[in-house]
């Protein structure tokens, strides 16, 4: 039978959720509403004069070649970060689930990157891949490969992808490890007795049972790639060389805080928010159908 909590008072449930509703209203709905309002206006750099321009900010964006290029970069970046991050985390979680000796040490080392701030993660990888003093760059040079992300667009994108994936691996790892440990061992043992090898057991038993976790992480990682990688990009490449690593969220910062185009920046943030909402709805509408709960 379904269990329900019944409140004798009608206002008590609202009182219990009111603190969270206030936080969401103040720190999400209010800024989002301000961004939508500013996207229809043109302001000076100091916000002293405002002119209503309607959809002009959006028209200018759709006619801006550099902004349209940032769509392609963001799509590529989000696919790489989400895909590589989920795949690597799943492999690490499988190894952690099978390790018996020193398992706690192994798991702790994999969780450490999550405690690192995005800016620090970007700085760490910049030091390792520095063209002049980087350790990784030194050994890559020994192998005959020249690395200079300050001059090469593809290498700069690779650097921010690596740093972003490394920063998110711990988060994905924790969920995958919890999902693997929640799978009944009897199912794995029964499949093993029936002659199924490690790969077949993973593909036919573990992976389908991990589909809810994978779907959840897919949504989280796409949102992470769109928003939370700003600090990494700013510390590692600052959107360069040129605009090769300037994804949508970083272009909002460049146009709003550096170029002081407040109306255009607000329009970009509204478009970015709509893109993420649409992607999330599509995932829940279509991708979730393949999830086995």
C-alpha positions in Angstrom: 0.0 0.0 0.0 1.1 3.5 -0.8 2.1 5.5 2.3 1.3 9.2 2.5 2.1 11.8 5.1 -1.0 13.7 6.2 -0.7 17.1 7.8 -3.5 18.3 10.0 -2.7 21.9 9.2 -2.8 23.3 5.7 -0.1 25.9 6.2 2.5 23.5 7.8 3.7 22.0 4.6 4.1 25.4 3.0 6.0 26.6 6.2 8.4 23.7 5.9 9.3 24.4 2.3 9.2 28.2 2.6 12.9 28.6 3.4 13.9 26.7 0.2 11.3 28.6 -1.9 12.7 31.9 -0.7 16.3 30.9 -1.5 15.2 29.7 -5.0 13.2 32.9 -5.6 16.0 35.3 -4.4 19.0 33.5 -6.1 17.3 32.1 -9.2 14.0 33.5 -10.2 14.8 37.1 -9.4 18.2 37.1 -11.3 16.6 35.2 -14.2 13.8 37.8 -14.4 16.3 40.6 -14.3 18.2 39.0 -17.2 15.1 38.6 -19.3 14.2 42.3 -18.7 17.7 43.5 -19.5 17.7 41.4 -22.7 15.0 43.7 -24.1 17.0 46.9 -23.1 20.1 48.7 -24.0 22.1 50.2 -21.1 25.2 52.2 -20.8 28.2 50.8 -19.0 27.2 52.3 -15.7 23.5 51.5 -15.9 22.5 55.2 -15.7 20.4 55.3 -18.9 18.2 52.6 -20.3 16.5 52.3 -23.6 13.9 49.7 -24.6 15.0 48.0 -27.8 12.7 45.0 -27.9 14.2 42.1 -29.8 17.1 44.0 -31.3 19.7 42.4 -29.0 18.5 39.0 -30.1 18.6 40.0 -33.8 22.2 41.3 -33.4 23.3 38.0 -31.8 21.8 35.9 -34.6 23.7 38.1 -37.1 27.0 37.8 -35.2 29.3 35.2 -36.7 31.4 34.9 -33.6 28.4 34.1 -31.5 27.1 31.5 -33.9 30.6 29.9 -33.9 30.4 29.7 -30.1 27.4 27.4 -30.5 29.5 24.9 -32.4 32.3 25.1 -29.8 29.9 24.7 -26.9 28.2 21.6 -28.6 31.6 20.0 -29.2 32.8 20.9 -25.7 29.7 19.6 -23.9 29.7 16.3 -25.8 33.4 15.7 -25.1 33.1 16.6 -21.4 30.0 14.6 -20.8 30.9 11.6 -22.9 34.5 11.2 -21.7 33.7 12.0 -18.1 31.0 9.5 -17.8 33.0 6.7 -19.6 36.2 7.2 -17.6 34.2 7.5 -14.3 32.4 4.2 -15.1 35.6 2.4 -15.8 37.2 3.7 -12.5 34.1 2.7 -10.6 34.2 -0.8 -12.0 37.8 -1.2 -10.9 37.0 0.3 -7.4 34.1 -2.1 -7.0 36.4 -5.1 -7.6 39.4 -4.0 -5.5 39.7 -5.6 -2.1 43.1 -4.5 -0.8 43.6 -0.8 -0.2 40.1 -0.1 -1.6 39.6 2.9 0.8 42.9 4.5 -0.4 41.9 4.0 -4.0 38.5 5.5 -3.5 39.8 8.5 -1.5 42.3 9.4 -4.2 39.6 9.4 -6.8 37.3 11.6 -4.7 40.0 14.3 -4.0 39.6 16.2 -7.3 36.0 17.1 -6.4 37.3 19.2 -3.5 39.4 21.3 -5.9 37.9 24.6 -7.0 37.4 25.0 -10.8 39.9 27.8 -11.0 42.5 25.8 -9.1 41.9 22.8 -11.5 42.5 25.1 -14.5 45.7 26.5 -13.0 47.0 23.0 -12.2 46.6 21.7 -15.7 48.0 24.9 -17.2 51.2 24.3 -15.1 51.4 20.7 -16.3 50.9 21.7 -19.9 52.8 24.9 -19.9 54.9 25.2 -23.1 58.0 26.3 -21.2 57.9 24.6 -17.7 55.2 22.0 -18.0 56.1 18.4 -17.0 53.7 16.8 -19.4 54.9 19.1 -22.2 58.5 18.1 -21.5 57.8 14.4 -21.9 55.6 15.0 -24.9 58.6 16.8 -26.5 60.8 13.8 -25.8 58.3 11.8 -27.8 58.5 14.2 -30.7 55.1 16.0 -30.1 55.2 19.7 -29.7 52.6 21.2 -27.4 51.7 24.8 -27.2 48.1 25.5 -26.3 48.7 29.2 -26.4 49.1 29.0 -30.2 47.2 25.9 -31.2 43.3 26.0 -31.2 42.8 22.2 -31.0 45.3 21.9 -28.1 43.7 24.6 -26.2 40.3 22.9 -26.5 41.9 19.6 -25.5 43.4 21.2 -22.4 40.1 22.7 -21.1 38.3 19.4 -21.9 40.9 17.4 -19.9 40.8 19.8 -17.0 36.9 19.8 -17.0 36.7 16.0 -17.2 39.2 15.6 -14.4 37.3 18.0 -12.2 34.0 16.1 -12.7 35.3 12.6 -12.5 35.0 12.3 -8.7 31.3 13.3 -8.8 30.5 10.8 -11.5 32.6 8.1 -9.8 30.7 8.4 -6.5 27.3 7.8 -8.2 28.6 4.9 -10.4 30.3 3.2 -7.5 27.1 3.5 -5.4 25.1 2.1 -8.3 27.4 -0.8 -8.8 27.4 -1.7 -5.1 23.6 -1.6 -5.0 23.3 -4.3 -7.6 22.6 -7.7 -5.9 25.6 -9.9 -6.0 23.4 -12.9 -6.5 22.7 -11.7 -10.1 26.4 -11.5 -10.9 27.1 -14.9 -9.3 24.2 -16.5 -11.2 25.4 -15.2 -14.5 28.9 -16.3 -13.7 27.7 -19.8 -12.9 25.8 -19.9 -16.2 29.1 -19.2 -18.0 28.8 -15.5 -18.7 32.2 -13.8 -18.9 33.1 -10.4 -17.3 32.2 -8.4 -20.4 28.9 -10.2 -20.9 28.0 -9.8 -17.2 28.7 -6.1 -17.4 26.9 -5.5 -20.7 23.8 -7.6 -19.9 23.4 -7.1 -16.2 25.3 -4.2 -14.7 25.0 -1.6 -17.4 21.2 -1.9 -17.8 20.8 -1.7 -14.0 23.0 1.4 -14.0 20.9 3.2 -16.6 19.1 5.4 -14.1 22.4 6.6 -12.7 23.8 7.1 -16.2 20.8 9.1 -17.3 21.0 11.3 -14.1 24.8 11.9 -14.7 24.2 12.7 -18.4 21.9 15.6 -17.4 24.2 16.8 -14.7 27.3 16.6 -16.9 25.7 18.6 -19.7 24.6 21.3 -17.3 28.1 21.2 -15.8 29.7 21.6 -19.2 27.5 24.6 -20.0 27.9 26.5 -16.8 30.4 25.2 -14.2 33.4 25.1 -16.5 33.6 28.9 -16.7 36.3 29.0 -13.9 38.4 26.4 -15.7 38.3 28.2 -19.0 39.1 31.5 -17.5 42.1 30.2 -15.6 43.4 28.0 -18.4 42.9 29.9 -21.6 40.7 32.9 -21.1 38.8 31.9 -24.1 41.8 31.8 -26.4 43.8 31.6 -28.5 41.5 33.9 -30.4 38.0 32.7 -29.5 38.8 29.0 -29.9 37.7 28.0 -26.3 35.1 30.8 -25.7 32.0 28.7 -25.2 28.6 30.4 -24.6 28.9 30.9 -20.9 32.3 32.5 -21.3 31.1 34.8 -24.1 28.4 36.1 -21.8 31.2 37.2 -19.4 33.4 38.6 -22.2 30.6 40.7 -23.7 29.0 41.7 -20.4 32.0 42.5 -18.1 34.7 43.2 -20.7 32.9 44.7 -23.6 30.2 46.2 -21.3 27.4 45.2 -23.7 24.9 44.6 -20.9 21.9 44.2 -23.1 23.6 41.8 -25.5 25.1 39.8 -22.6 21.7 39.5 -20.9 20.2 38.2 -24.2 23.0 35.7 -24.5 22.3 34.5 -20.9 18.6 34.1 -21.7 19.4 32.1 -24.9 21.8 29.9 -22.9 19.2 29.3 -20.2 16.6 28.3 -22.8 19.1 25.9 -24.5 19.8 24.1 -21.3 16.1 23.9 -20.4 15.3 22.5 -23.9 18.1 20.0 -23.7 17.0 18.8 -20.3 13.4 18.4 -21.5 14.5 16.5 -24.6 16.6 14.1 -22.4 13.6 13.5 -20.0 11.2 13.1 -22.9 13.2 10.8 -25.1 16.4 9.5 -23.5 14.6 8.5 -20.3 12.5 6.0 -22.3 15.5 3.8 -22.6 16.1 3.9 -18.8 15.2 0.8 -16.8 14.0 1.6 -13.3 
